[in-house]
Amino acid sequence: LELGPDTVVTLNEKSEVQLGVRRPAETPVVQLESGSMKVLAASDILITTKDTVLEPDAQPLDLEVGYQANKLYVTVFSGAVRNGQMVIRGNQDPTVRTYTAGGTLPQRNGFERK
């Protein structure tokens, strides 16, 4: 769903959302009812679920939000979202990489990490 020139919401299979606008700023509102979605936004957008409101705290925003076994999950890849006093930030430094357990680590200063 393209909600503006710089805001795209991609729904995963079997996902349901409600769309609206928060006035007076005409901010798009996307409420996830079921399933999951990915949001890419360079401008304001309000993301809501059954019991959570996520507002952008840093942009551009790239996140995925959804339900798994009736529990909400939020993954922020870049930017940040706020839920009350809590802020969830994505990776702000593209030179920093995350490695999975059991993966290989890069060489540093000529030494291989094991």
C-alpha positions as CSV (number, residue, x, y, z in Angstrom):
1,L,0.0,0.0,0.0
2,E,1.4,3.4,-1.0
3,L,0.2,5.9,1.6
4,G,2.2,8.8,0.1
5,P,5.2,9.6,-2.0
6,D,7.6,8.4,0.8
7,T,5.4,5.9,2.8
8,V,4.9,2.3,1.8
9,V,3.3,-0.5,3.8
10,T,3.7,-4.1,2.7
11,L,1.3,-6.7,4.1
12,N,2.4,-10.3,4.5
13,E,0.0,-13.2,3.7
14,K,-3.3,-13.3,5.6
15,S,-2.8,-9.9,7.1
16,E,-5.6,-7.4,7.8
17,V,-5.2,-3.7,8.5
18,Q,-7.4,-0.6,8.9
19,L,-6.4,2.7,7.3
20,G,-7.2,6.2,8.6
21,V,-5.9,9.7,9.0
22,R,-5.1,11.5,12.2
23,R,-6.2,15.1,12.1
24,P,-5.3,18.0,11.9
25,A,-1.8,17.0,10.6
26,E,-3.3,14.5,8.1
27,T,-0.9,11.8,9.4
28,P,-1.6,8.4,7.9
29,V,-2.7,5.8,10.5
30,V,-2.3,2.0,9.9
31,Q,-3.8,-0.4,12.4
32,L,-2.7,-4.0,12.2
33,E,-5.6,-6.3,13.0
34,S,-3.9,-9.6,12.2
35,G,-0.8,-11.0,10.5
36,S,2.2,-8.8,9.9
37,M,3.4,-5.9,7.9
38,K,6.6,-4.0,6.9
39,V,6.6,-0.2,7.0
40,L,9.0,2.1,5.1
41,A,8.4,5.8,5.8
42,A,10.4,9.0,5.5
43,S,7.5,11.1,6.9
44,D,5.1,10.8,9.8
45,I,3.0,7.7,10.2
46,L,1.1,6.3,13.2
47,I,1.3,2.5,13.5
48,T,-1.2,0.9,15.9
49,T,-2.1,-2.7,16.9
50,K,-4.9,-4.0,19.1
51,D,-3.1,-2.7,22.3
52,T,-0.1,-0.7,21.1
53,V,0.6,2.7,19.5
54,L,4.0,3.2,17.7
55,E,5.0,6.7,16.7
56,P,8.1,7.5,14.7
57,D,10.9,8.9,16.8
58,A,13.6,9.0,14.1
59,Q,13.3,8.8,10.3
60,P,13.6,7.3,7.8
61,L,11.7,4.4,9.4
62,D,12.0,0.8,8.4
63,L,10.2,-1.7,10.6
64,E,8.3,-4.9,10.7
65,V,5.4,-5.5,13.2
66,G,3.2,-8.5,13.6
67,Y,1.6,-11.2,15.6
68,Q,3.2,-14.6,16.2
69,A,1.3,-17.0,18.5
70,N,-0.9,-14.1,19.6
71,K,2.1,-12.1,20.8
72,L,3.1,-8.8,19.2
73,Y,6.6,-8.5,17.8
74,V,8.3,-5.3,16.6
75,T,11.6,-5.3,14.6
76,V,13.1,-1.9,13.8
77,F,15.8,-2.0,11.1
78,S,16.4,1.7,10.8
79,G,15.0,4.8,12.5
80,A,13.1,4.5,15.8
81,V,9.6,4.3,17.1
82,R,8.2,5.4,20.5
83,N,5.6,3.7,22.6
84,G,5.0,6.0,25.6
85,Q,8.4,6.4,27.3
86,M,9.9,3.4,25.5
87,V,11.9,4.0,22.3
88,I,12.9,1.1,20.0
89,R,15.8,2.0,17.8
90,G,17.1,0.3,14.7
91,N,20.8,0.2,13.6
92,Q,21.9,3.8,13.3
93,D,25.4,2.9,12.0
94,P,25.3,1.0,8.7
95,T,29.0,0.0,9.2
96,V,28.0,-2.1,12.3
97,R,26.9,-5.6,11.5
98,T,25.0,-8.2,13.6
99,Y,26.2,-11.8,13.6
100,T,24.1,-14.8,14.4
101,A,25.2,-17.5,17.0
102,G,27.5,-20.0,15.4
103,G,28.3,-17.6,12.5
104,T,31.8,-16.6,11.5
105,L,33.2,-13.3,12.8
106,P,35.2,-11.0,10.6
107,Q,38.9,-10.6,10.9
108,R,40.0,-7.7,13.0
109,N,43.6,-6.2,13.1
110,G,44.9,-9.2,11.2
111,F,43.7,-11.7,13.8
112,E,40.9,-14.1,13.1
113,R,38.2,-14.3,15.9
114,K,37.1,-17.7,17.0
